[in-house]
Amino acid sequence: HDLLGVEIEREGSHVVLRQRAYIDKMADSFVPQGVPKTFQKSQAPCDSSLAVAVTVALDCKEQFSDQALQRKYQQLVGSLLYAAVLTRPDVAFAVALLCRAMSCPTPELYEKALQVLYYLVRHRDIGLRYEADHKPLSGMTDSDWAVKHSTSGYVFTYSKAAISWSSKKQTSVALSSCEAEIMAASEAAKEGVHLQRFLSELKDG
């Protein structure tokens, strides 16, 4: 029923993976007073201002000296990363951007990280719901040409839910949005080949 903070539930012919207890534990640690009423359920985990805030933090890296803020920020973002990697691809992009400023967070960035936590608390029941079907493996990829190094992202679905996803900083600086898209597509293609071979091995076995 529970594996390393992931709740496993069977609902008829479906299997659902959630992290409600883990999210509640995060909320108790970082926002014991509860989610502010000003944060509406319809709000997204981040907006375009997050990329700007990350850029500002990285540009001011030489001036950073608040060790207490750094420690608190790293604890929060590390906790968010665990949820993003296991069951919540919907916050993967926001958390990946927050991770870029682990060594030089600003008070504004800490508030942005809290916004992701507020989103998770408001949508704590969201999970990965798997159901056997005959549809083949499918995937999507995209890139975000911004914040110096662009972000490559992809998600692959099988049995009606995501089985693999990623949101990572590209290793080199793209000179155009087309180049950023090509790098993202390359990473997604490699993952797609791996997953297709893995599924073929399971079927042959």
C-alpha positions in Angstrom: 0.0 0.0 0.0 2.9 2.4 0.6 6.4 2.3 -1.0 8.8 5.0 0.0 6.1 7.6 0.3 4.1 6.5 -2.7 0.6 5.3 -2.0 -0.5 2.4 -4.2 -4.2 1.9 -4.5 -6.3 -0.5 -6.7 -9.6 0.8 -7.8 -11.4 -1.9 -9.8 -9.3 -2.5 -12.9 -7.1 0.6 -12.2 -4.0 1.1 -10.2 -3.4 4.6 -8.9 -0.1 6.1 -7.5 -0.4 9.1 -5.2 1.6 10.9 -2.6 -1.0 12.5 -0.4 0.6 11.7 2.9 4.0 12.9 1.7 2.5 16.2 0.5 0.7 16.7 3.8 4.0 16.1 5.6 5.7 18.8 3.5 2.9 21.2 4.2 3.2 20.6 8.0 7.0 21.3 7.8 7.0 24.3 5.5 3.6 25.9 5.8 2.2 24.9 9.2 -0.2 27.8 9.1 -1.8 26.3 6.0 -2.1 27.4 2.4 -2.9 31.2 2.1 -6.5 31.8 1.1 -5.2 34.1 -1.6 -3.8 31.1 -3.5 -6.7 29.9 -5.6 -7.2 26.2 -6.7 -7.1 27.3 -10.3 -3.6 28.7 -10.0 -0.8 26.9 -11.8 2.4 25.7 -10.0 4.3 28.6 -11.7 4.1 31.4 -14.3 6.5 33.2 -16.6 7.9 35.2 -13.8 9.7 32.1 -12.4 12.2 32.1 -15.2 12.9 35.8 -14.6 13.4 35.2 -10.9 15.8 32.3 -11.6 17.8 34.5 -14.0 18.0 37.3 -11.4 19.2 34.9 -8.7 21.9 33.4 -11.0 23.1 36.9 -12.1 23.5 37.9 -8.4 25.2 34.7 -7.4 28.4 36.6 -6.4 26.5 38.6 -3.8 24.8 35.7 -2.2 25.4 35.3 1.6 22.2 34.2 3.3 23.1 30.7 4.5 19.8 30.3 6.5 17.7 31.0 3.4 19.9 28.7 1.3 19.4 25.8 3.7 15.6 26.4 3.9 15.3 26.7 0.2 17.3 23.5 -0.5 15.2 21.5 1.9 12.0 22.7 0.3 13.0 22.3 -3.3 14.6 18.9 -2.5 11.3 17.8 -1.0 9.4 19.1 -4.1 11.8 17.2 -6.4 11.0 13.9 -4.8 7.3 14.4 -5.6 8.1 15.7 -9.1 10.2 12.6 -9.9 7.9 9.9 -8.6 4.2 10.8 -9.2 3.8 14.5 -10.2 5.0 15.3 -13.7 2.8 18.4 -13.6 5.3 20.2 -11.4 8.5 18.9 -13.0 9.1 22.0 -15.1 8.7 24.4 -12.2 10.9 22.3 -9.8 13.6 21.9 -12.4 13.8 25.7 -12.8 14.0 26.1 -9.0 16.8 23.6 -8.8 19.0 25.8 -11.0 19.4 28.3 -8.1 20.1 25.9 -5.2 23.3 27.7 -4.3 22.0 31.3 -4.6 18.3 31.5 -3.8 16.5 34.8 -3.2 13.5 35.5 -1.0 11.4 35.8 -4.2 12.5 32.4 -5.3 11.6 30.9 -2.0 8.1 32.3 -2.4 8.0 30.7 -5.9 8.9 27.4 -4.4 6.2 27.8 -1.8 3.8 28.4 -4.7 4.6 25.0 -6.1 3.9 23.5 -2.6 0.6 25.4 -2.4 -0.4 23.9 -5.7 0.4 20.4 -4.6 -1.6 20.8 -1.4 -4.6 22.2 -3.3 -4.3 19.2 -5.7 -3.0 16.5 -3.4 -5.4 13.9 -4.8 -3.9 14.0 -8.3 -1.9 10.9 -9.1 -1.0 8.5 -11.9 -3.9 6.3 -12.9 -3.0 3.2 -14.9 -5.5 1.1 -16.8 -4.7 -1.8 -19.2 -5.4 -1.0 -22.8 -4.1 -1.8 -26.3 -2.8 1.6 -27.3 0.9 1.7 -28.1 3.6 3.7 -26.2 3.3 7.4 -27.1 5.4 10.4 -26.3 5.5 14.2 -26.6 8.5 16.6 -26.3 9.0 20.4 -26.2 11.6 22.9 -25.2 11.6 26.3 -23.5 14.0 28.7 -25.1 14.8 30.9 -22.1 17.0 31.4 -19.0 20.3 31.1 -20.8 20.3 27.3 -21.0 16.9 26.1 -22.4 14.9 23.3 -20.9 14.2 20.0 -22.6 11.0 18.3 -21.6 9.3 15.1 -22.6 6.6 12.7 -21.3 5.7 9.2 -22.4 2.4 7.5 -21.7 1.4 3.9 -21.6 -1.7 2.2 -20.1 -3.4 5.7 -20.1 -0.9 7.4 -17.8 2.7 8.7 -17.8 5.4 6.2 -17.3 8.4 8.4 -18.0 9.0 12.2 -18.0 11.8 14.7 -17.7 12.4 18.4 -17.5 16.1 19.2 -17.6 18.5 22.1 -18.4 20.1 21.6 -21.8 23.9 21.0 -21.6 24.7 23.7 -24.2 23.3 27.1 -25.1 20.9 27.0 -28.0 21.3 29.7 -30.5 17.7 29.5 -31.7 14.4 28.1 -30.7 14.8 25.5 -33.5 18.1 24.3 -32.1 16.5 24.0 -28.6 13.7 21.9 -30.1 16.1 19.6 -31.9 18.1 19.0 -28.6 14.9 18.2 -26.8 13.7 15.9 -29.5 17.0 14.1 -29.5 16.7 13.3 -25.7 13.1 12.2 -26.1 14.0 9.9 -29.0 16.7 8.2 -26.9 14.2 7.6 -24.1 11.5 6.4 -26.6 13.9 3.8 -28.1 14.8 2.6 -24.6 11.2 2.3 -23.5 10.2 0.5 -26.7 12.9 -2.1 -26.3 12.1 -2.5 -22.6 8.4 -3.1 -23.3 9.3 -5.5 -26.1 11.4 -7.6 -23.7 8.5 -7.8 -21.3 6.2 -9.0 -24.0 8.7 -11.6 -25.3 9.3 -12.8 -21.7 
